[in-house]
Amino acid sequence: MVNRRELALLRAMYQHETVTAAAASVNMTQPAASALLRGLEIRLGFALFSRENRRLHLTSQGRALLPEVLNALAGIESVDRLARDIRHGSASRLAIGAVAIAASSLFPAALARLRHTHPDVAVTVRSGTALEIIDMAVDHRIDLGIIVGSSQDARVEMCTLSSLNLFCIMRPEHPYASRRRLALSEVAREQPIVLGAALPAGRATARALEALGMAHLPSVEVMQSSAACALVASGVGIGIVESLGAVYARRQGLVARSVMPVDDLILALVWPRQRGMSQPASDMKACLMEEARLLRLDK
């Protein structure tokens, strides 16, 4: 079993990349931290870090373990915070999981809306992939999760916030920016920046191009819509993102044009099935639904 002190040291070593700095951040001496790490690696049966140029880097085994280390420590710290809140007479806490683009485009305005009715609620936001967020809901680590795509897991409840379209994003001076309508076939000929095929919008893009009989030849493939927006803003090229990415792009001063709707591309909420929803969580759900309606993500 990995204890809390070991989890804290692993997180600190990931953040600082040297034993000395990591040990100092968790109030340990360097020899004690080194001994703790050696003992943990012996128990686990594999190395967690390799040393390169006086810095420590995660091994492949360490990279595989790290997400669970971070989640476990976050869970422990969440229990501590909740216990402290209860001790001081306040247990109003809300944990939200969100795919990165929802956390930066849809969630902020919804949280601002929630603050009007629940000004004292303490909110924790955890990012991850859709599958990771569903796992968080299953394990009761979050009250609500915002995902792109759907869930077939019987252990969570789900509701659709909106259907999503594919959008072309570009700088204002691009020739396409003056057009009100664009076809996916036109955009594809520009070898756009696209989302990876592991993401629902990336798979939808690849399927749509296949249906048109066109080769899928992106210039760059990224795993976050915000990364696609940053590349477009830097002049790398034009990009294809989903509706949330288009919202984010417009807030960054880019132009976004819908190129096609996608029948099975949705924005959804998930939450634990075997758990009653608190009033703050229920109100946050309503705020997210209203914000999705106002953003007109299906247009």
MIVEXVO-693770 format. One record per residue: residue number from 0; residue in one letter; chain; x, y, z of N, C-alpha, C in turn. Coordinates in steps of 0.1 Angstrom, whole numbers. Layout:
BEGIN
FITI num residuo cadena    nu    nv    nw   cau   cav   caw    cu    cv    cw
FITI NUM       A      A     X     Y     Z     X     Y     Z     X     Y     Z
...
END
This chain:
BEGIN
FITI num residuo cadena    nu    nv    nw   cau   cav   caw    cu    cv    cw
FITI   0       M      A     8   -12     0     0     0     0     9    13     0
FITI   1       V      A     5    22    -8    12    35    -8     5    45     2
FITI   2       N      A    14    51    11     8    59    21     8    74    16
FITI   3       R      A     2    82    24     0    96    20    13   104    19
FITI   4       R      A    23   101    27    36   108    26    43   104    13
FITI   5       E      A    42    91     9    48    87    -3    41    94   -15
FITI   6       L      A    27    94   -15    20   101   -25    24   116   -27
FITI   7       A      A    25   122   -15    29   137   -16    43   138   -21
FITI   8       L      A    52   129   -18    66   130   -23    66   127   -38
FITI   9       L      A    58   118   -43    58   115   -57    52   127   -65
FITI  10       R      A    42   133   -60    37   145   -67    47   156   -67
FITI  11       A      A    54   158   -55    64   169   -55    76   166   -64
FITI  12       M      A    80   153   -66    91   150   -75    87   152   -89
FITI  13       Y      A    74   149   -92    69   152  -106    69   167  -109
FITI  14       Q      A    66   175   -98    66   189  -100    79   196  -101
FITI  15       H      A    89   191   -93   102   198   -91   113   191   -98
FITI  16       E      A   112   178  -101   122   170  -109   136   169  -102
FITI  17       T      A   137   173   -89   149   170   -82   145   165   -68
FITI  18       V      A   153   156   -62   149   151   -49   150   162   -39
FITI  19       T      A   161   170   -40   163   181   -30   151   191   -29
FITI  20       A      A   147   196   -41   136   205   -42   122   198   -37
FITI  21       A      A   120   186   -42   108   179   -38   107   177   -23
FITI  22       A      A   119   172   -17   119   170    -3   116   182     5
FITI  23       A      A   122   194     1   120   206     8   105   210     7
FITI  24       S      A    98   208    -4    84   212    -5    75   204     3
FITI  25       V      A    79   192     8    71   184    17    77   182    30
FITI  26       N      A    86   191    34    92   192    47   100   179    51
FITI  27       M      A   107   174    41   116   163    44   130   166    41
FITI  28       T      A   140   159    46   153   160    42   156   152    29
FITI  29       Q      A   166   156    22   170   149    10   173   134    12
FITI  30       P      A   181   130    22   183   116    25   170   108    28
FITI  31       A      A   162   115    36   149   108    40   140   106    28
FITI  32       A      A   140   116    19   132   114     7   137   104    -2
FITI  33       S      A   151   103    -4   157    93   -12   154    79    -7
FITI  34       A      A   155    78     6   152    65    12   138    61    11
FITI  35       L      A   129    70    12   115    67    11   112    63    -4
FITI  36       L      A   118    70   -13   116    66   -27   121    52   -30
FITI  37       R      A   133    49   -25   139    36   -28   130    25   -22
FITI  38       G      A   126    27   -10   117    17    -3   104    15   -11
FITI  39       L      A    98    26   -16    86    25   -24    88    17   -37
FITI  40       E      A    99    20   -44   102    13   -56   105    -2   -54
FITI  41       I      A   111    -5   -43   113   -19   -40   100   -26   -37
FITI  42       R      A    91   -20   -30    77   -26   -28    69   -27   -41
FITI  43       L      A    70   -17   -49    63   -17   -62    69   -27   -72
FITI  44       G      A    82   -29   -71    88   -38   -81    93   -32   -94
FITI  45       F      A    93   -18   -94    98   -12  -106   102     2  -103
FITI  46       A      A   111     8  -112   116    22  -110   105    32  -114
FITI  47       L      A   104    43  -107    95    53  -110   101    65  -117
FITI  48       F      A   114    67  -114   121    78  -120   135    74  -126
FITI  49       S      A   140    80  -136   153    79  -141   160    92  -141
FITI  50       R      A   174    92  -139   181   104  -137   188   108  -150
FITI  51       E      A   185   120  -155   191   125  -167   196   140  -165
FITI  52       N      A   209   142  -167   214   156  -165   210   162  -151
FITI  53       R      A   212   154  -141   209   158  -127   195   160  -124
FITI  54       R      A   186   157  -133   172   159  -130   165   145  -132
FITI  55       L      A   154   144  -125   146   131  -125   135   132  -135
FITI  56       H      A   133   121  -142   122   120  -152   115   107  -149
FITI  57       L      A   101   108  -151    93    96  -149    97    85  -159
FITI  58       T      A    98    73  -154    99    62  -163    85    59  -169
FITI  59       S      A    84    50  -179    71    47  -185    62    41  -174
FITI  60       Q      A    67    33  -164    59    28  -153    54    39  -144
FITI  61       G      A    63    49  -142    60    60  -134    49    69  -140
FITI  62       R      A    50    71  -153    39    78  -160    26    71  -160
FITI  63       A      A    26    58  -160    13    51  -159     7    52  -145
FITI  64       L      A    15    53  -135    10    54  -121     6    68  -117
FITI  65       L      A    13    78  -123    11    92  -118    -3    97  -118
FITI  66       P      A   -12    95  -128   -25   100  -127   -33    95  -115
FITI  67       E      A   -31    82  -112   -38    77  -100   -32    82   -87
FITI  68       V      A   -19    85   -87   -12    92   -76   -18   105   -73
FITI  69       L      A   -20   113   -84   -25   127   -83   -40   126   -78
FITI  70       N      A   -48   117   -84   -62   115   -80   -63   111   -66
FITI  71       A      A   -55   101   -62   -56    96   -48   -53   107   -38
FITI  72       L      A   -42   115   -41   -38   126   -32   -49   137   -32
FITI  73       A      A   -55   140   -44   -65   150   -44   -77   145   -36
FITI  74       G      A   -80   132   -37   -92   127   -29   -89   128   -14
FITI  75       I      A   -77   125   -10   -74   126     5   -75   141     9
FITI  76       E      A   -69   150     1   -70   164     5   -84   169     5
FITI  77       S      A   -93   163    -4  -107   167    -5  -114   163     8
FITI  78       V      A  -110   151    13  -116   146    26  -112   155    37
FITI  79       D      A   -99   159    37   -94   168    47  -102   181    47
FITI  80       R      A  -104   187    35  -111   200    34  -125   198    39
FITI  81       L      A  -132   187    35  -146   185    39  -147   184    54
FITI  82       A      A  -137   176    60  -138   175    74  -136   188    81
FITI  83       R      A  -127   196    76  -124   209    82  -137   218    80
FITI  84       D      A  -144   217    69  -156   225    67  -167   221    77
FITI  85       I      A  -168   208    78  -178   202    88  -175   207   102
FITI  86       R      A  -162   206   105  -158   210   119  -161   225   122
FITI  87       H      A  -160   233   111  -163   247   113  -177   251   109
FITI  88       G      A  -186   241   108  -200   243   106  -205   246    92
FITI  89       S      A  -196   243    82  -200   245    68  -195   233    59
FITI  90       A      A  -205   227    53  -202   215    45  -206   217    30
FITI  91       S      A  -207   230    26  -212   233    13  -200   232     3
FITI  92       R      A  -198   221    -4  -187   219   -12  -192   212   -25
FITI  93       L      A  -186   216   -37  -190   211   -49  -178   207   -57
FITI  94       A      A  -178   194   -62  -166   190   -70  -171   188   -85
FITI  95       I      A  -165   194   -94  -168   194  -108  -157   188  -116
FITI  96       G      A  -160   179  -125  -150   174  -135  -154   179  -149
FITI  97       A      A  -144   183  -156  -147   189  -169  -136   186  -179
FITI  98       V      A  -140   182  -192  -129   182  -202  -124   196  -203
FITI  99       A      A  -111   197  -208  -104   210  -207  -112   221  -214
FITI 100       I      A  -117   219  -226  -123   230  -233  -136   234  -227
FITI 101       A      A  -143   225  -220  -155   229  -213  -152   237  -200
FITI 102       A      A  -141   234  -194  -136   241  -182  -133   256  -186
FITI 103       S      A  -128   258  -198  -124   272  -202  -134   279  -210
FITI 104       S      A  -145   273  -214  -155   280  -223  -169   280  -217
FITI 105       L      A  -174   269  -212  -188   268  -207  -188   271  -192
FITI 106       F      A  -179   264  -184  -180   264  -170  -179   278  -163
FITI 107       P      A  -170   287  -167  -168   299  -159  -181   307  -158
FITI 108       A      A  -188   309  -169  -201   317  -168  -211   310  -160
FITI 109       A      A  -211   296  -161  -221   289  -152  -218   290  -138
FITI 110       L      A  -205   290  -134  -201   292  -120  -204   306  -115
FITI 111       A      A  -202   316  -124  -206   329  -120  -221   330  -117
FITI 112       R      A  -229   323  -125  -243   323  -123  -247   316  -110
FITI 113       L      A  -240   305  -107  -242   298   -94  -239   306   -82
FITI 114       R      A  -229   315   -83  -225   323   -72  -236   332   -67
FITI 115       H      A  -245   336   -75  -256   344   -71  -265   337   -61
FITI 116       T      A  -267   324   -62  -275   317   -52  -268   310   -42
FITI 117       H      A  -255   307   -45  -247   299   -35  -233   306   -34
FITI 118       P      A  -233   318   -28  -220   326   -27  -209   319   -19
FITI 119       D      A  -213   310   -10  -203   305     0  -199   291    -4
FITI 120       V      A  -204   285   -15  -201   271   -18  -186   271   -23
FITI 121       A      A  -179   261   -18  -165   259   -21  -164   249   -33
FITI 122       V      A  -158   253   -44  -158   245   -56  -144   240   -60
FITI 123       T      A  -144   227   -63  -131   221   -68  -134   217   -82
FITI 124       V      A  -125   220   -91  -126   216  -105  -115   207  -109
FITI 125       R      A  -118   195  -115  -108   185  -119  -110   183  -134
FITI 126       S      A   -99   184  -141   -99   182  -156   -95   167  -159
FITI 127       G      A   -99   163  -171   -95   150  -175  -102   147  -189
FITI 128       T      A   -99   135  -194  -106   131  -206  -120   127  -202
FITI 129       A      A  -129   125  -212  -143   120  -209  -143   108  -201
FITI 130       L      A  -135    98  -205  -134    85  -197  -130    87  -183
FITI 131       E      A  -120    96  -181  -115    98  -167  -126   105  -159
FITI 132       I      A  -133   114  -165  -144   121  -158  -155   112  -154
FITI 133       I      A  -158   102  -163  -168    92  -160  -164    84  -148
FITI 134       D      A  -151    80  -148  -145    72  -137  -146    80  -124
FITI 135       M      A  -144    93  -125  -145   102  -113  -159   101  -107
FITI 136       A      A  -169   102  -116  -183   101  -112  -186    88  -106
FITI 137       V      A  -182    77  -112  -184    64  -107  -178    62   -93
FITI 138       D      A  -166    68   -91  -160    67   -78  -164    78   -68
FITI 139       H      A  -174    86   -72  -180    96   -63  -169   107   -59
FITI 140       R      A  -159   109   -69  -149   119   -66  -154   133   -71
FITI 141       I      A  -165   133   -79  -171   145   -84  -186   145   -82
FITI 142       D      A  -192   156   -81  -207   157   -81  -213   158   -95
FITI 143       L      A  -206   165  -104  -210   166  -118  -198   165  -127
FITI 144       G      A  -200   160  -139  -189   160  -149  -194   165  -162
FITI 145       I      A  -186   173  -169  -190   178  -182  -181   171  -192
FITI 146       I      A  -187   164  -202  -179   157  -211  -184   160  -226
FITI 147       V      A  -175   158  -235  -179   158  -249  -180   143  -253
FITI 148       G      A  -192   139  -258  -194   125  -261  -205   120  -251
FITI 149       S      A  -207   107  -252  -218   101  -243  -212    90  -235
FITI 150       S      A  -220    86  -225  -215    75  -216  -225    63  -217
FITI 151       Q      A  -220    51  -218  -228    39  -217  -226    32  -204
FITI 152       D      A  -219    38  -194  -217    32  -181  -230    33  -173
FITI 153       A      A  -235    21  -169  -247    21  -161  -246    26  -147
FITI 154       R      A  -234    29  -143  -231    34  -129  -233    49  -128
FITI 155       V      A  -235    56  -140  -236    71  -140  -249    74  -147
FITI 156       E      A  -255    86  -142  -266    92  -149  -260   102  -160
FITI 157       M      A  -268   104  -170  -263   113  -181  -275   121  -186
FITI 158       C      A  -272   134  -190  -282   142  -197  -274   150  -208
FITI 159       T      A  -280   152  -219  -274   160  -230  -276   175  -228
FITI 160       L      A  -265   182  -228  -266   197  -227  -269   203  -241
FITI 161       S      A  -262   197  -251  -264   203  -265  -258   194  -275
FITI 162       S      A  -263   194  -287  -255   188  -298  -245   198  -302
FITI 163       L      A  -234   193  -309  -223   201  -313  -220   200  -328
FITI 164       N      A  -215   211  -333  -211   211  -347  -196   211  -349
FITI 165       L      A  -191   209  -361  -177   211  -364  -176   226  -370
FITI 166       F      A  -165   233  -365  -163   246  -369  -149   248  -375
FITI 167       C      A  -147   256  -385  -134   261  -390  -131   273  -382
FITI 168       I      A  -119   274  -376  -114   286  -370  -102   292  -377
FITI 169       M      A  -101   305  -377   -91   312  -385   -88   325  -380
FITI 170       R      A   -77   331  -384   -74   345  -381   -83   354  -389
FITI 171       P      A   -86   367  -384   -95   376  -391   -91   379  -405
FITI 172       E      A   -78   379  -408   -73   383  -421   -74   372  -431
FITI 173       H      A   -77   360  -427   -78   348  -436   -89   351  -446
FITI 174       P      A   -87   347  -459   -97   349  -469  -111   342  -465
FITI 175       Y      A  -111   331  -458  -123   325  -454  -131   333  -444
FITI 176       A      A  -124   342  -437  -131   350  -426  -142   358  -431
FITI 177       S      A  -142   362  -444  -153   371  -450  -165   362  -454
FITI 178       R      A  -163   349  -454  -174   340  -459  -183   337  -448
FITI 179       R      A  -196   337  -450  -206   333  -440  -208   318  -440
FITI 180       R      A  -205   311  -451  -207   297  -451  -194   290  -457
FITI 181       L      A  -190   279  -451  -179   271  -456  -183   257  -456
FITI 182       A      A  -177   249  -466  -179   235  -466  -167   228  -461
FITI 183       L      A  -169   216  -455  -158   209  -449  -148   205  -460
FITI 184       S      A  -153   202  -472  -144   199  -483  -134   210  -486
FITI 185       E      A  -139   222  -485  -130   234  -488  -119   235  -477
FITI 186       V      A  -124   234  -464  -114   235  -453  -104   224  -454
FITI 187       A      A  -108   212  -457   -99   200  -457   -88   202  -467
FITI 188       R      A   -90   209  -478   -80   211  -488   -69   220  -483
FITI 189       E      A   -71   227  -472   -61   236  -466   -52   228  -456
FITI 190       Q      A   -54   215  -455   -47   207  -445   -47   213  -431
FITI 191       P      A   -59   213  -425   -61   221  -413   -55   214  -401
FITI 192       I      A   -53   222  -390   -50   217  -377   -63   210  -372
FITI 193       V      A   -62   198  -367   -74   190  -363   -72   185  -349
FITI 194       L      A   -83   180  -343   -82   173  -330   -79   158  -333
FITI 195       G      A   -72   152  -323   -68   138  -325   -80   129  -326
FITI 196       A      A   -77   118  -332   -88   108  -334   -92   101  -321
FITI 197       A      A   -85   103  -310   -89    98  -297  -100   106  -291
FITI 198       L      A  -103   118  -297  -113   127  -292  -126   126  -300
FITI 199       P      A  -138   127  -295  -150   126  -302  -150   135  -315
FITI 200       A      A  -146   148  -313  -146   157  -324  -136   153  -335
FITI 201       G      A  -125   147  -331  -115   143  -340  -120   131  -348
FITI 202       R      A  -127   122  -341  -132   110  -349  -143   115  -358
FITI 203       A      A  -151   124  -354  -162   129  -362  -156   136  -375
FITI 204       T      A  -145   143  -373  -139   150  -385  -134   139  -395
FITI 205       A      A  -127   129  -390  -122   118  -398  -133   111  -406
FITI 206       R      A  -144   108  -398  -155   101  -405  -162   110  -415
FITI 207       A      A  -163   123  -413  -170   132  -422  -161   132  -435
FITI 208       L      A  -148   133  -434  -140   134  -446  -140   121  -453
FITI 209       E      A  -140   110  -446  -142    97  -453  -154    96  -461
FITI 210       A      A  -165   101  -455  -178   101  -462  -178   109  -475
FITI 211       L      A  -169   119  -475  -168   128  -487  -158   122  -497
FITI 212       G      A  -152   111  -493  -142   105  -502  -129   112  -502
FITI 213       M      A  -126   120  -491  -114   128  -491  -104   122  -481
FITI 214       A      A   -91   124  -484   -81   119  -475   -80   128  -463
FITI 215       H      A   -77   122  -452   -76   129  -439   -61   133  -437
FITI 216       L      A   -57   145  -441   -43   149  -441   -41   162  -433
FITI 217       P      A   -42   161  -420   -40   173  -412   -26   178  -412
FITI 218       S      A   -24   191  -411   -10   196  -410    -5   193  -395
FITI 219       V      A   -14   195  -386   -11   193  -372   -22   186  -365
FITI 220       E      A   -20   177  -356   -30   170  -348   -28   173  -333
FITI 221       V      A   -38   178  -326   -36   182  -312   -47   175  -304
FITI 222       M      A   -45   175  -291   -55   168  -282   -64   178  -274
FITI 223       Q      A   -63   191  -276   -71   200  -270   -75   211  -280
FITI 224       S      A   -88   216  -279   -92   226  -288   -85   239  -285
FITI 225       S      A   -82   242  -272   -74   254  -269   -61   254  -276
FITI 226       A      A   -54   242  -277   -41   242  -284   -43   245  -299
FITI 227       A      A   -54   240  -305   -57   243  -319   -58   258  -320
FITI 228       C      A   -66   264  -311   -68   279  -312   -55   286  -311
FITI 229       A      A   -46   282  -302   -33   289  -300   -25   288  -313
FITI 230       L      A   -25   276  -319   -17   274  -332   -23   283  -343
FITI 231       V      A   -36   284  -344   -42   292  -354   -39   307  -351
FITI 232       A      A   -40   311  -339   -37   325  -335   -22   328  -339
FITI 233       S      A   -13   318  -338     1   321  -341     4   321  -356
FITI 234       G      A    -6   318  -364    -4   318  -379     0   305  -385
FITI 235       V      A    -1   294  -377     3   281  -382    -7   276  -394
FITI 236       G      A   -19   280  -393   -29   276  -403   -43   278  -398
FITI 237       I      A   -53   271  -405   -66   271  -400   -69   258  -392
FITI 238       G      A   -80   258  -385   -82   246  -377   -97   241  -377
FITI 239       I      A   -99   229  -373  -112   223  -372  -114   219  -357
FITI 240       V      A  -124   225  -351  -128   222  -337  -143   220  -335
FITI 241       E      A  -147   216  -323  -161   215  -321  -167   228  -315
FITI 242       S      A  -179   229  -312  -186   241  -309  -180   248  -297
FITI 243       L      A  -175   241  -286  -169   247  -275  -156   253  -279
FITI 244       G      A  -149   247  -288  -136   252  -293  -139   265  -300
FITI 245       A      A  -150   266  -308  -154   278  -315  -157   289  -305
FITI 246       V      A  -164   286  -294  -166   297  -284  -153   302  -279
FITI 247       Y      A  -144   293  -275  -131   297  -270  -123   305  -281
FITI 248       A      A  -124   301  -293  -116   308  -304  -121   322  -305
FITI 249       R      A  -134   324  -305  -140   338  -307  -136   347  -295
FITI 250       R      A  -135   341  -283  -130   349  -272  -115   353  -273
FITI 251       Q      A  -108   345  -281   -94   348  -284   -92   357  -296
FITI 252       G      A  -103   362  -302  -102   371  -313  -101   365  -326
FITI 253       L      A  -104   351  -327  -104   344  -339  -118   344  -345
FITI 254       V      A  -119   340  -358  -132   339  -365  -135   324  -365
FITI 255       A      A  -148   320  -363  -152   307  -364  -164   306  -373
FITI 256       R      A  -164   296  -382  -175   294  -391  -179   279  -390
FITI 257       S      A  -192   276  -388  -197   263  -388  -195   256  -402
FITI 258       V      A  -190   244  -402  -189   237  -415  -198   225  -416
FITI 259       M      A  -203   220  -405  -213   209  -406  -217   204  -392
FITI 260       P      A  -230   201  -391  -235   194  -378  -230   180  -378
FITI 261       V      A  -229   174  -366  -226   160  -364  -236   154  -355
FITI 262       D      A  -243   143  -360  -254   138  -353  -251   132  -340
FITI 263       D      A  -239   126  -338  -236   119  -326  -225   126  -317
FITI 264       L      A  -223   139  -320  -214   147  -312  -221   156  -303
FITI 265       I      A  -220   153  -290  -228   160  -280  -220   165  -268
FITI 266       L      A  -225   175  -261  -220   179  -248  -229   173  -238
FITI 267       A      A  -224   167  -228  -232   160  -218  -228   162  -204
FITI 268       L      A  -237   160  -195  -234   160  -180  -235   146  -175
FITI 269       V      A  -226   142  -166  -227   129  -160  -226   131  -145
FITI 270       W      A  -232   122  -137  -231   123  -122  -233   109  -116
FITI 271       P      A  -229   106  -104  -231    93   -98  -245    88   -97
FITI 272       R      A  -248    76  -102  -262    71  -101  -266    68   -87
FITI 273       Q      A  -258    62   -79  -262    58   -66  -259    69   -55
FITI 274       R      A  -263    81   -58  -260    92   -49  -270   104   -52
FITI 275       G      A  -276   108   -41  -285   120   -43  -278   132   -46
FITI 276       M      A  -283   141   -55  -276   153   -59  -279   164   -49
FITI 277       S      A  -268   170   -44  -270   181   -34  -276   193   -41
FITI 278       Q      A  -281   203   -33  -288   215   -39  -278   223   -47
FITI 279       P      A  -265   225   -43  -256   232   -51  -253   225   -64
FITI 280       A      A  -252   212   -64  -250   204   -76  -262   205   -86
FITI 281       S      A  -274   204   -80  -286   205   -88  -287   219   -95
FITI 282       D      A  -283   229   -87  -284   243   -92  -273   245  -103
FITI 283       M      A  -261   239  -101  -250   240  -111  -254   233  -124
FITI 284       K      A  -261   222  -123  -266   215  -134  -276   225  -142
FITI 285       A      A  -285   232  -135  -294   241  -142  -286   253  -148
FITI 286       C      A  -276   257  -141  -267   268  -147  -260   264  -159
FITI 287       L      A  -255   252  -159  -248   247  -171  -257   245  -183
FITI 288       M      A  -269   241  -180  -279   239  -191  -283   252  -197
FITI 289       E      A  -285   262  -188  -289   276  -193  -277   282  -201
FITI 290       E      A  -265   280  -196  -253   286  -203  -252   279  -217
FITI 291       A      A  -254   266  -218  -253   259  -231  -264   264  -240
FITI 292       R      A  -276   267  -235  -287   272  -243  -283   286  -248
FITI 293       L      A  -277   295  -240  -274   308  -244  -263   309  -254
FITI 294       L      A  -253   299  -253  -242   299  -262  -246   293  -276
FITI 295       R      A  -258   287  -277  -263   281  -289  -252   272  -296
FITI 296       L      A  -248   262  -288  -237   254  -293  -240   245  -305
FITI 297       D      A  -254   243  -307  -258   235  -318  -260   244  -331
FITI 298       K      A  -255   256  -331  -257   265  -343  -243   269  -349
END
